[in-house]
Amino acid sequence: MNPAHLDLFRAVLRYGGMTRAAALGIGQPHVSRAIAGLEAELGFALFVRGHGAALPTREGEAFAREVERSSAGLDLLREAGRRIRDFGTGPLRVACQPSLAAGLLPRAIRAWSADNPGIHVAVHVPGPETIWSWTASGQCDIGLVRPQPDRDGIVSEPFLAMDAVCALPRGHVLAGRATITPADLADAPLIAGARSLFQDRVEAAFAGAGITPRIAFTAQYTAARCALVAEGLGIAIVDPLPARTLAGLPIVLRPFRPRLPIETVMIHPAGRPPGRITERLMEHLRAQRDALSDAP
């Protein structure tokens, strides 16, 4: 059964006649031939013709109901296609390290949501290994994570690099220094991060100065390390981005030398380009990153 003939059948029903249906831009003889062919295929008359009008027969009315049910299914398919074209295949899934989850990422999502209202975003804040594995397997559309070498199944781009800072208790004797070096911390208790590439670099900086750091405590995240600093339990070398959000703590932040860059990459699954809504969010993330870099 020709779908085009079914569309013309619906048009004749809607406009009440072959001639009026032909106003759609299709010649009236073509409309008449299409309806006649459909009637021959079905084995019954669809319309009672006369005086330029075409009224459906009882059989035509029954068939029209079936056509509308079928057309409703096609309309749903067309609408589904429009949704996929405009909004992608479902919720947008982002896996993000904690340092960006409380500031940069929410700001990017807010800006993105203004252009994409009603689209669900799922934000996850797991450990770095999970971010890499979820993104490689396609469980997440975007990942913001510390770099790792030689990862398969991933497209990675440099996203952000910021120099580490030294967090000290307010009023500490070193708080008046313009910068802090390993030599300044030779006798100070340190609050170390969890084992990572960055923590290795911190310890390498001390080793390069011929100093063995006095590690008093260990905490995985910047917020926890800064809270320990606020209690006077030691000094920490931390990521400045989350540390600057902890304004309520009695701590001060000072540049640390030598420079220790803390890097973040933005990743997405290899093998297929990001969908439209994914690419739009990536653009907003870059814009928020650039605004952060331009801030005084």
N, C-alpha and C positions, 0 to 999 in steps of 0.2 A: 504494500500500500504506500503510495507516494506521499511523503510528508507535506510536500508543497500543495497537493490536492486537498489535504486535510486543512491546511491554513486557509485555502480559498473557501472551503466549506464553512469554516468559522467566520470568514469575512462576509459571506452571503447571509449567514444568520444574523450577524451584527448589523448589517446595513439594510437587510430586508429585501434584497433584490440583486440580480446579476449585474445590472447596469450600474447601480450605486456602488457595488463592491468593486467594479472596474475602475472607479475613481481613484483607487489605490495606485493606478499607473499601469495596470494590466488590462489589455483589451477585453471587451465584453465577450467576444467569441471565444477567447482562450478560457475565460472563466466558465462559460457554458460547456465547453468541451471537457474541462476538468471535472465539473460536477457530473456530467453525463458518464464519463469514464468511471468515476467513483461509484455511481449508481449501478452501472453494469457489473462492476467487480463485486458489489454487495448483494445484488439480486433484488433490490427494492428501490422505490422512488424515495428521494430525500425531500423533494419540494413539490408543492402544487404551484405551477406557474400560471401567470395571467396578469394582464394590464401592468406590465413592468415590475410586478412584485413577485416574490418567491417566498411562500409560506411553507414552513416545514410540515411534512406529513407526520403522523403519529410515530411511524418508524424513524423518520428523520429526527424527531425530538428525542427518541430513545437513544439513537446513535450519537446525537449531539452531547448527551450527558456523558457517554463513554469517552468521546473525544475530549471533553473538558477535563475528565479525570486524567487522561493520558497527557494532555497538555500541561496540567498542573505539575506532573512529574518532570516534564521537560523544562518548565519554568523554574522549578527548584534546582535542576541541574545548571541552568543558565546563571541563576543567582549564586550557586556554589562556585561556579567558574569566576564570576565577578569578585567574590570574596577572596578566592585564592589569588587572583590577579592583583587585587588592591591591598590585601592584608596578610597574605602568606598562608601557611598551612595550619596555623594554630597558635597557641600561646608562645610568645617570645621568651626564650630561656637564657638567662645570663648568670654565669658563675663568676664571682668577684672576690678578690682578696679583701680582708677587713679594712685595710687602709683607705680604700676607695669606696667602700660600701656605705659609709656614713655621710658622704659629702658629694664627691664628684659624680658618682653614678646616679644618685637620686636627682641631682640637678639636671643631668642629661635626660633622664626619663621624664621629668616634668616638662622640659622643652619639647621633647619628642611627642609626648601625649597630647600637647596642644594641637598637633597636626594629625594625630591618629587616635581620636577619642574612642573609648570602648574596647580597645585591644588589650588583652590581658598580658602582663609581663610577670614572669616568675623569676625572682632573684634568689640565688643561692650563695651562701658564704661558707664553702667548705675549705679544707686544707688545699695547698697548692697541687699536690699529686692528684687529688680528686678533680680539680679544675682541669688539669691536663687530660686526664683519662676520659672525663665526661665529654669534653669538647672533641677529642679525637674520635670518640664513638658516636658523635652526633647527638648525644643527650642534651648538650647545651649549644646554643647558636653562637654565643660570644663568651669569651673568657678574658678576664683581666687578672694577670698573674705574674709572679716573678719568673724571669727567663730560666729555661733549662736547655742544655745542649742536646742535639740529635734526637728530637722527638718526631716520630712518624705520624702521618695522618693529620697534620696541623699546618695551617697557614698562619704565620706569625709576623707581626710588624712592631717595631719599637714604638712604645706609647709614651712613657714618662720616665724621666730620670731626675732625681733630686738628691742633693748631698745630705748625708746624715748630720744630725746635730747632737750635742751633748745636753742631756737633761740633768739639772742640778737642783737640790733643795733651795728654795728662796732664802737668801741670807747666807748661803754657803760662801766660804772664803774665796772660791774660784768664780763666783757669780759676776765679779767685776771685770773679769778678763774679756777681751774682745774675741778671742778664740781659745779653744782648749786643745791641748796636744796630749799624746800618750805620756810624755814626761811629766805633765801636770798631774796625771792620775796614777803615778807610780805607786803611791801608798794608799790610794783610795779604794774602798770596797766597790766593786762593780756589779751591776745587775745585768747579766748576759741574756741574749735571746736564745731561743731554741736553736739546735744545730741546723745551719743553713749556709748557703753561699755567702750571705752578708755577714753572719757571725764569724765565718772563717776569715773574711776580709778584716773585720775588727781585730781579731787576734793576730793577724799578719801585720797589721799596722803597729801593734804593741811590740811584736817580735822584731820588726824592723828598727825600732828604737832601742832594742836591747832590754825590753821590760817584760816581765811575766805578770800578766794582769791578776789582781786579787778578786776572783769571782766569788761573790758572797751569796748571790741568789740567781735563779734562772726563771724567766717568764717568757711565754711564747709571743705575746702580743704587746705592741707599744703601750696601749692603755694600761696594761697590768704592770709593765716595767715603770711607767711614769707614776703610777699609784704607789709603788714601793719607794721610788725616789721621794715622793711627797711625804712619806713617813720617816724620812731620814735614814733609810736602810742602805743607801748607796747611790751611785751615779750610773747613768745608762747612756749608751749611744743608740739613738733611735731615729725612726722615720719622722721627718718634720711634719708631714701632712696630717697624720692623725694626732701627733703631739700638740699641734697648734689648736686643735679643737678642745683641748682639756684646760680651758681657761679657769675653771674652778679650782684647779689644784695649785697648791703653793710651790710651784716649780718655775724655773727659768730655763730658757733654751739658748745655747750658744753654739756658733759654728765649730765644727770639729775639723782638725787638720792632722794628717793629710786628708784630702777629700776622699770620701767613701760614697760613691754614687749608689743610690738605691733605685733599681730599674724595675719597670713594669712593661710587659708586652701585652698587646691585644691579639687574641687568637680566635680562629674559627675553623670549622672542619675543612679539611682538604677534599678535593674531588668534586666539589660543586660550589658555584659562586653563592655568596649570601643572598637571601631573598630581599625583596624591596624594603620591607619594614626593618629587617636586620641591618641593611646598609644605611638606612636613615638613622637608626640609633647609633651606629658606628660613627656617622658624621657628627651627631650631637656630642658624642663622647670626645671626639677630637676637638670640637669647638670649646667644650668645657676645659679640656686640657690646655688649649691655647690661651684661654682666658686666665687660667691659673698661672701659666708661665709669664703672662704679661702683667700680672698683679705686682704692685710695688713691694 
